[in-house]
Amino acid sequence: MTSGSTPSLCNELARRGGVRLDESQHAKLSRYLDLLLAANAKMNLTRITDRAEAQRLHVADSLTLLPFLPAGEHRLVDVGSGGGVPGIVLAIARPDAKVVLLEATKKKADFLRRAAAELQLDNVTVDARRAEDAGRGELRESFDVAVARAVGTMVWLVEWMLPLVKKGGQILAMKGKKAQDELAGLGRAIRVLGGGPAAIQPADLPGAEHHVIVRIDKIGRSDARYPRAAPAAKGKPMTA
C-alpha cells in the first residue's frame, strides 16, 4: 500500500473494510483530532503531539480494524479507551456500530463524553469502569467485538476482553512486534476464557510495518472465575 495524503490513506483503509467515508465523516475525524490534541495539553491522552503523526498513528491506524468488523449493526467495546483510540474513530467510520468506551480514569472518561457529545456520536456510550468489573457485570458476553490498543500485554488482555464478548464474536488487540512473544504459553488460558486459536494479522499501515492485529474468535463461554477482580489479580497474570 502506498501512503499518499492522510485523507487518501484513510479512504483506502476504509475501502478495505467495505466503508466509504463521506465529507461529514472526514470532518468529524479531523475535529476529533482537534479535541484530542487540545485536551492532551491538560492531561496525558497521547504521546503523539504532531498532528500529521496523530492522523496516521491514531486515525489511520484505527481504520485498519475495519476489515475485521462484522457487516451491519453490531456491538463493540473499546477496552481502556483512553483518548478514544480506536473506539471513537471506529464509531465515526461505522455509525451502525453501537460502541461502548470503557475507561476507568475519570478525567479521560469525562473527555470521551465531551468528545462524543461535540461530535454528535449518538452510537457511543462511555462507561467509567475497569474492564474487570464490566466483565463480571451486565456487560458480560454482550459484545460482538472487543478492541484494545496500548492497554496491556496479551496475558492481561485475554482475561479482560474475552469475557466481554459473546460466543461467535471476537477480540481484536492492536499490537506491535512483540505480539508473538506475548502469546507464547497462553493457549490454555485462552481456551479457558472461551477463545479459539490466536491469529496475527498485519495492519498494513505505511510507515508502521510492525503494527499487527491479534484476532481471537470466541468459540465458547468464558469460565465464570474470570475476569478476576482487580485487587485479586494485581501482579498475578493468569496461568490457568
TARA-V476291 format. One record per residue. N is the residue number from 0. PHI is phi in whole degrees, -180 to 180 (* if undefined). PSI is psi in whole degrees, -180 to 180 (none if undefined). NEAR is the number of other C-alpha atoms within 8 Angstrom. Layout:
N/PHI/PSI/NEAR
N/PHI/PSI/NEAR
//
This chain:
0/*/134/5
1/-87/154/4
2/-79/-57/7
3/64/-166/6
4/-74/161/6
5/-62/-46/11
6/-59/-41/7
7/-65/-41/8
8/-62/-44/11
9/-63/-41/11
10/-61/-41/10
11/-67/-43/8
12/-65/-39/12
13/-64/-43/15
14/-60/-35/9
15/-59/-29/9
16/-99/14/11
17/74/25/8
18/-118/139/10
19/-114/114/7
20/-80/126/10
21/-94/178/6
22/-61/-38/6
23/-63/-41/7
24/-69/-40/10
25/-61/-41/10
26/-64/-40/8
27/-68/-39/10
28/-63/-40/11
29/-66/-44/8
30/-66/-36/9
31/-59/-44/10
32/-62/-39/11
33/-56/-49/8
34/-65/-42/9
35/-64/-48/10
36/-71/-34/11
37/-67/-44/8
38/-68/-29/10
39/-65/-21/10
40/-70/-17/7
41/-111/-22/6
42/-147/163/7
43/-85/96/7
44/-108/-30/10
45/-157/146/8
46/-84/-11/5
47/-91/115/7
48/-111/-13/8
49/-80/127/6
50/-63/-43/9
51/-62/-41/7
52/-67/-38/10
53/-65/-38/12
54/-61/-40/11
55/-80/-48/10
56/-90/-10/9
57/-109/-60/11
58/-71/-59/14
59/-61/-42/14
60/-60/-42/11
61/-62/-37/13
62/-68/-15/14
63/-67/-13/12
64/-81/-18/12
65/-54/-41/14
66/-62/-17/8
67/-96/-10/6
68/-80/150/8
69/-65/152/6
70/-75/145/5
71/78/-171/6
72/-64/139/8
73/-158/167/12
74/-107/131/12
75/-131/138/13
76/-120/133/13
77/-102/108/14
78/-85/123/15
79/66/54/13
80/-62/-28/14
81/61/-114/9
82/-90/5/10
83/105/13/10
84/-107/122/12
85/-97/0/15
86/-56/-49/14
87/-66/-40/10
88/-61/-44/13
89/-67/-35/11
90/-65/-35/14
91/-71/-45/11
92/-72/-31/11
93/-125/78/8
94/-64/-12/9
95/-83/-4/8
96/-92/136/12
97/-92/112/12
98/-109/128/13
99/-110/126/13
100/-99/110/16
101/-91/116/15
102/-150/112/16
103/-79/-23/11
104/-77/121/7
105/-58/-46/8
106/-62/-40/7
107/-70/-40/12
108/-62/-40/14
109/-63/-41/8
110/-61/-45/10
111/-60/-40/12
112/-65/-44/10
113/-64/-44/8
114/-64/-45/10
115/-62/-38/12
116/-69/-46/9
117/-65/-35/7
118/-84/-1/9
119/55/49/6
120/-94/87/11
121/-69/-13/6
122/-93/10/10
123/-115/134/12
124/-125/139/8
125/-106/129/11
126/-121/113/10
127/-89/61/10
128/-131/162/9
129/-74/152/10
130/-61/-35/11
131/-60/-41/11
132/-72/-42/9
133/-63/-38/12
134/-73/-12/15
135/-105/1/10
136/-115/-148/7
137/-71/-15/6
138/-87/-3/10
139/-59/131/13
140/49/46/11
141/-117/-3/9
142/-110/150/15
143/-81/-32/12
144/-142/139/14
145/-121/133/16
146/-122/156/15
147/-157/146/14
148/-144/130/12
149/55/45/6
150/-110/-44/8
151/-176/180/6
152/-79/167/7
153/-63/-30/9
154/-62/-31/11
155/-87/-40/10
156/-61/-41/12
157/-64/-36/10
158/-71/-36/12
159/-79/-36/13
160/-92/-45/14
161/-60/-39/16
162/-66/-17/16
163/-82/-16/14
164/-101/138/17
165/-77/161/13
166/-60/132/10
167/97/-8/9
168/-93/-161/12
169/-159/158/13
170/-112/146/15
171/-129/109/13
172/-106/124/11
173/-86/115/12
174/-131/180/12
175/-116/-155/8
176/-70/-11/8
177/-94/8/7
178/-56/-46/12
179/-62/-42/8
180/-63/-39/6
181/-66/-28/9
182/-83/-14/11
183/-58/127/7
184/81/6/5
185/-97/1/9
186/-54/-47/9
187/-68/-42/8
188/-61/-42/10
189/-63/-41/12
190/-63/-41/9
191/-60/-34/10
192/-86/3/15
193/90/11/15
194/-93/155/13
195/-94/-170/10
196/-60/140/8
197/-79/141/9
198/-124/136/7
199/-106/120/10
200/-113/135/8
201/-66/138/9
202/-74/-26/11
203/58/50/10
204/-107/122/11
205/-55/133/8
206/81/1/4
207/-140/56/7
208/-65/-18/9
209/-84/-8/7
210/-73/131/13
211/-135/166/14
212/-121/120/13
213/-91/119/14
214/-113/130/12
215/-131/121/12
216/-79/146/12
217/-94/111/16
218/-111/-4/10
219/-155/-176/9
220/-83/149/10
221/-78/139/10
222/-54/134/8
223/-62/-16/5
224/-73/-15/5
225/-122/149/10
226/-74/150/11
227/-73/152/8
228/-62/146/8
229/-53/-45/7
230/-62/-36/5
231/-73/-33/6
232/-89/-15/10
233/-54/122/7
234/75/6/4
235/-127/84/5
236/-57/150/8
237/-62/135/9
238/-124/-4/5
239/-63/none/5
//
